[in-house]
Amino acid sequence: MAYVSVKGGEKAIENAHLWLAEARRGDPSVAEVGVDQIREQLSLAVDRVMAEGSCYDPGLAALAVKQARGDLPEAIFLVRAYRTTLPRFGGSEPVDTEKMHVRRRISAAFKDIPGGQVLGPTFDYTHRLLDFTLAAEGLPPPAPAPASETPSSWPMPTIGSVFAHEDLLEADARSEAETPFDLTREPMSFPAGRDQRLQALARGDEGFLLSLAYSSQRGWGSTHPLCGEIRLGDVAVEFVPEELGFPIEIGEVTLTECQMLSGFAGSAERAPQFTRGYGLAFGHSERKAMSMAIVDRALRHREVGEQADAPVQDEEFVLYHSDNVEASGFVQHLKLPHYVDFQADLQLIRRLRREHFERLNPVQEAAE
């Protein structure tokens, strides 16, 4: 692809940066929003930036949201770019979500699921009416959640452990690979293993995955599942230092986990049971985790002998196009100078038009 350098544009670019900074700040008479305010009060935006930016750091994600003026794909790009500058000391141990300190846990499939339903912080039961009291300043903080909303047991049983004794729900096989696929260091490859697919979906654009999940539910795919379980909470992260040789806890991360259940009628080799789709994302990201779980199950069509005839079942289509940083870069590069390309296209169109009218005119003259 050909580009033409723009001479004398340095001053214009510098001025564009200054103008951007002025637009970002807005009216100077209005108090500037702080990074800590974004982190605490726009936490769902921060969580999305962490999830799709592949970097768990609420402070950095909040800074990126502020710098990007609230443009989340731009903020995600900033976080990913910063992530590449960080040293890597190694890989952590797999997190154990069964030992999650749960703040929210619901099941739409199993009313009396062991451990109970914990509604937690959710928009699900709000009326979606604008609350104009939020525009008033100096309001007292909301009352804390009642004790009845705390989990009744710890660790809280998972939907998998509930059905384990009957083998009604497939068990996830542990990967045979010594280390999982690392999409941040390795290029996309096909056919993709489930570890690569899940990693790509975890980094994928929430809106794109949501549309794919919706398409599958509406018939463009074979997956219309039930929500077996969604859980939100904090999970310990462990790391094995070389000098120690055993795992130590280095912190906690907030995760949202979703397991979707789909019926499977069985085959010659497998008994009928529920199959599952899996979603996991940083922070409070239920819509992302649910969409991810539906798409994950749709991409497993070969394992259960389903026919793949929908976009959501095409792993190359899904995985290549789910990355909003790649997609945004490819679309927005069209703003860069393409003068040579346009001149070539212009000459081609002019020549084709000339040849078209040269062919057309003799026909018109003969008709006259």
C-alpha positions in Angstrom: 0.0 0.0 0.0 1.4 3.4 -1.0 1.5 6.5 1.2 2.8 9.9 0.4 4.7 11.8 3.1 3.2 15.2 4.1 5.9 17.9 4.2 5.6 20.8 6.5 3.0 19.0 8.7 4.9 19.0 11.9 3.5 22.3 13.2 0.0 21.2 12.3 0.4 17.9 14.1 1.8 19.8 17.2 -1.2 22.1 17.1 -3.5 19.1 16.8 -2.0 17.7 20.0 -2.6 21.0 21.8 -6.1 21.2 20.5 -6.7 17.6 21.7 -5.5 18.4 25.2 -7.8 21.4 25.3 -10.8 19.4 24.1 -9.9 16.7 26.7 -9.9 19.2 29.5 -13.1 20.8 28.5 -14.4 23.9 30.2 -11.7 25.1 32.7 -14.4 26.4 35.0 -15.6 22.8 35.6 -13.6 20.8 38.1 -11.3 18.3 36.4 -12.2 14.7 36.9 -9.6 12.7 38.8 -8.2 9.3 37.9 -9.3 8.0 41.3 -12.9 9.2 40.5 -12.9 7.3 37.2 -11.5 4.2 38.9 -14.1 4.2 41.6 -17.2 5.7 39.9 -16.8 4.5 36.3 -15.6 1.1 37.4 -17.4 -0.9 34.6 -15.6 1.2 31.9 -12.3 0.6 33.8 -13.0 -3.2 34.0 -13.7 -3.4 30.2 -10.4 -1.6 29.5 -8.5 -4.0 31.7 -10.2 -7.0 30.1 -9.7 -6.1 26.5 -6.3 -4.4 27.2 -5.0 -7.7 28.8 -3.6 -5.8 31.8 -5.1 -5.9 35.3 -4.4 -2.5 36.8 -7.4 -0.4 37.7 -5.3 2.8 38.1 -3.7 2.5 34.6 -7.0 1.7 33.0 -8.7 4.7 34.7 -5.8 6.9 33.4 -6.3 5.5 29.9 -10.0 6.3 30.0 -9.3 9.9 31.0 -6.6 10.3 28.4 -8.9 8.8 25.7 -11.7 11.2 26.7 -13.9 8.1 27.4 -13.3 6.4 24.1 -12.9 2.9 25.4 -11.3 1.3 22.3 -8.7 4.1 22.3 -8.1 3.5 26.0 -7.7 -0.2 25.4 -5.1 0.6 22.7 -3.2 2.7 25.2 -3.2 0.0 27.9 -2.0 -2.7 25.4 0.7 -0.4 24.2 1.9 0.3 27.8 1.7 -3.5 28.5 4.3 -4.2 25.9 6.8 -2.1 27.9 6.4 -4.1 31.1 8.9 -6.8 32.1 7.7 -10.4 32.3 8.8 -12.4 35.4 6.9 -15.5 34.5 3.4 -17.0 34.5 1.1 -17.3 37.5 -0.5 -20.5 38.6 -4.0 -21.2 37.3 -6.6 -19.3 39.4 -9.1 -21.4 41.3 -12.5 -19.8 40.7 -14.1 -22.4 43.0 -12.4 -20.6 45.9 -13.6 -17.2 44.7 -14.7 -14.7 47.4 -18.1 -14.2 45.8 -19.9 -10.9 45.8 -22.5 -11.9 43.2 -23.7 -15.3 42.1 -26.8 -16.2 40.2 -28.1 -19.2 38.2 -31.0 -18.9 35.8 -31.1 -22.7 35.4 -31.1 -23.9 39.0 -33.3 -22.0 41.4 -32.1 -23.7 44.5 -28.5 -24.0 43.6 -26.3 -25.0 46.5 -24.7 -21.9 48.1 -27.8 -19.8 47.2 -28.5 -16.9 44.8 -26.6 -13.7 45.6 -28.0 -10.8 43.6 -25.2 -8.4 44.5 -24.6 -5.2 42.5 -26.6 -5.4 39.3 -28.7 -3.3 36.9 -30.9 -6.3 36.2 -33.8 -5.2 38.4 -33.6 -1.4 37.9 -36.3 0.4 35.9 -33.8 2.1 33.5 -35.2 5.5 34.4 -32.8 8.5 34.6 -32.1 9.2 38.3 -31.8 13.0 38.4 -30.8 12.9 42.1 -27.4 11.7 40.8 -26.9 15.2 39.3 -27.1 16.7 42.7 -23.9 17.1 44.7 -23.2 16.4 48.3 -25.6 13.5 48.6 -24.8 11.0 51.4 -23.2 7.7 50.4 -25.6 4.8 49.7 -26.3 2.4 52.5 -24.2 -0.8 52.6 -25.6 -4.0 51.3 -27.5 -6.0 53.9 -25.9 -9.0 55.5 -28.5 -11.3 53.9 -26.9 -10.7 50.6 -23.6 -12.2 51.6 -22.8 -15.8 50.5 -24.0 -18.5 52.8 -21.0 -20.7 52.3 -17.3 -20.6 51.3 -16.1 -21.9 49.1 -19.3 -21.7 47.2 -20.1 -24.8 45.1 -20.0 -24.3 41.3 -22.6 -25.5 38.8 -20.1 -28.2 37.8 -19.8 -29.6 41.3 -23.6 -29.6 41.7 -24.0 -32.1 38.8 -20.8 -34.0 39.2 -22.3 -37.0 40.9 -24.7 -37.7 38.0 -22.3 -36.8 35.2 -25.0 -34.6 33.7 -22.6 -31.8 32.8 -19.5 -32.4 30.8 -16.2 -32.0 32.6 -13.6 -29.6 31.2 -10.6 -31.7 30.2 -7.3 -30.2 31.5 -5.0 -29.0 28.7 -2.2 -31.4 27.8 0.1 -28.5 26.8 2.7 -27.5 29.4 1.9 -23.9 28.9 -1.2 -22.3 27.4 -1.1 -20.5 24.1 0.0 -16.9 24.6 -1.7 -14.6 22.1 0.3 -11.6 23.3 3.5 -13.3 22.1 2.4 -15.7 19.4 0.5 -14.9 16.2 -3.0 -16.3 15.6 -2.9 -19.8 14.1 -5.5 -22.2 12.8 -7.0 -24.6 13.6 -7.1 -22.9 17.0 -7.1 -24.8 20.2 -9.6 -23.9 22.9 -6.9 -22.1 25.0 -6.2 -19.8 22.0 -9.9 -19.3 21.3 -10.7 -18.4 24.9 -7.8 -16.0 25.1 -8.8 -14.3 21.9 -12.4 -14.0 23.2 -11.3 -12.6 26.5 -9.5 -9.8 24.7 -12.2 -9.5 22.1 -14.5 -6.5 21.6 -17.5 -6.8 23.9 -19.9 -5.3 21.3 -18.7 -7.7 18.6 -19.0 -10.7 20.8 -22.4 -9.6 22.0 -23.7 -9.3 18.4 -22.3 -12.8 17.6 -24.0 -14.3 20.7 -27.2 -12.6 19.8 -27.0 -13.9 16.2 -26.6 -17.5 17.6 -29.6 -17.1 19.8 -31.7 -15.9 16.9 -30.9 -18.9 14.7 -27.7 -18.0 12.9 -25.9 -20.8 14.9 -26.9 -23.8 17.0 -26.5 -22.3 20.5 -29.3 -21.0 22.5 -28.2 -22.0 26.0 -29.3 -21.5 29.6 -27.2 -19.5 32.1 -25.9 -22.2 34.4 -24.0 -19.8 36.6 -22.6 -16.3 36.8 -20.3 -15.4 39.6 -18.4 -12.2 40.5 -15.7 -12.0 43.1 -12.1 -11.9 44.1 -9.6 -14.7 43.3 -6.1 -15.2 44.7 -3.2 -15.1 42.3 -0.2 -17.3 43.0 3.3 -17.3 41.6 6.2 -19.7 41.9 9.5 -17.8 42.3 12.5 -19.7 41.1 14.4 -19.2 44.3 11.5 -20.7 46.4 10.1 -23.4 44.2 6.6 -23.3 45.7 3.7 -21.0 45.1 3.1 -17.8 47.1 0.1 -15.5 46.9 1.0 -12.2 45.3 -2.5 -10.5 45.2 -6.1 -10.8 44.2 -8.0 -10.0 41.0 -11.7 -9.4 40.5 -13.2 -11.7 37.9 -16.5 -12.5 36.3 -17.1 -16.1 35.4 -20.0 -17.5 33.3 -20.9 -21.0 32.4 -23.7 -21.5 29.8 -25.4 -24.9 29.5 -26.6 -26.4 26.2 -28.3 -29.8 25.8 -26.5 -32.5 23.8 -28.5 -35.5 22.6 -25.5 -37.8 22.6 -23.7 -39.8 19.9 -22.3 -43.3 19.5 -19.3 -42.4 21.6 -20.9 -40.0 24.2 -23.9 -40.2 26.4 -26.5 -37.4 26.4 -25.5 -34.6 28.8 -25.2 -30.8 29.1 -22.3 -29.2 27.3 -20.9 -26.0 28.5 -19.6 -22.7 27.1 -17.2 -20.7 29.3 -16.5 -17.1 29.8 -14.0 -15.3 32.1 -13.1 -11.6 32.2 -11.4 -9.1 34.5 -13.6 -7.0 36.7 -17.4 -6.9 36.7 -18.0 -7.8 33.1 -21.2 -9.9 32.9 -22.3 -9.0 29.4 -18.8 -9.8 28.1 -18.5 -13.1 30.0 -22.0 -14.2 28.9 -21.3 -13.4 25.3 -17.9 -15.1 25.5 -19.5 -18.3 26.9 -22.1 -18.4 24.1 -19.5 -17.9 21.4 -17.1 -20.4 23.0 -19.9 -23.1 22.9 -20.7 -22.2 19.3 -17.0 -22.6 18.3 -17.0 -26.1 19.8 -19.3 -27.5 17.1 -16.9 -30.1 15.9 -16.7 -31.7 19.3 -20.4 -32.5 19.3 -20.8 -33.1 15.6 -22.8 -30.0 14.8 -23.0 -28.5 11.3 -21.1 -25.2 11.0 -23.1 -22.9 8.8 -23.2 -19.6 10.7 -20.6 -16.8 11.2 -20.4 -17.4 15.0 -19.2 -21.0 14.3 -16.4 -19.9 11.9 -13.4 -19.6 14.2 -11.3 -17.7 11.7 -14.0 -15.1 11.1 -14.7 -14.8 14.9 -11.1 -14.7 16.1 -9.6 -12.5 13.4 -12.4 -9.9 13.7 -13.0 -9.8 17.4 -10.0 -7.7 18.3 -11.1 -4.0 18.4 -7.5 -2.7 18.4 -6.7 -4.5 15.2 -10.1 -3.6 13.7 -9.8 0.0 14.7 -6.3 0.4 13.4 -7.3 -1.2 10.0 -10.3 1.0 9.6 -8.8 4.2 10.9 -5.6 3.9 8.8 -7.9 5.0 5.9 -7.5 8.5 7.3 -3.8 8.5 6.5 -2.6 10.0 3.1 -3.5 7.7 0.2 -2.9 10.2 -2.5 -1.0 7.9 -4.9 -3.7 5.2 -4.5 -6.4 7.7 -5.3 -4.6 9.1 -8.3 -4.2 5.6 -9.7 -7.9 4.8 -9.1 -8.8 8.2 -10.7 -6.8 7.4 -13.8 -8.3 4.0 -14.0 -11.9 5.2 -13.7 -11.3 7.9 -16.3 -9.9 5.3 -18.8 -12.8 2.9 -18.1 -15.3 5.7 -18.7 -13.6 6.7 -21.9 -13.6 3.2 -23.2 -17.3 2.8 -22.1 -18.4 5.8 -24.1 -16.3 4.8 -27.1 -18.1 1.5 -27.2 -21.5 3.1 -26.7 -21.2 5.9 -29.3 -20.9 3.6 -32.4 -24.0 1.7 -31.3 -26.0 5.0 -30.9 -24.8 6.3 -34.4 -25.9 3.0 -36.1 -29.3 3.2 -34.5 -29.8 6.7 -35.8 
